[in-house]
Amino acid sequence: MKITFFVAAGLLLATGVSVWANAEKAGYYQRAAQTDMTLFRELNRAGNGRLTKDEARGDMRLGTRFDDIDTNRDEIVTLQEMKTYIEKTYSVIPAPE
């Protein structure tokens, strides 16, 4: 009887920890996605929804991932490429502009 109680309590605790960890991970990914979108807009000095390699150069947060985001290798990251990167990387749909 005692063993069953402890096993059940352990399973309940493990489930609670797992749910908490998943919520923490989802929150982290949501914040990271929002940060990336904010950086995209800040670095896009021309305000045209296209980030050039020159605009991103030297930025340690987004510039270092520029080539990963620029899927067609034209040295321009479009808003759609940025959204696609965020969806693949964080499994999050970016908030609308």
Secondary structure, DSSP 8 states (H G I E B T S, - for coil): -HHHHHHHHHHHHHHHHHHHHHHHHHHHHHHHHHHHHHHHHHH-TT-SSEEEHHHHTT-TTTGGGHHHH-TT-SSEEEHHHHHHHHHHHHS------
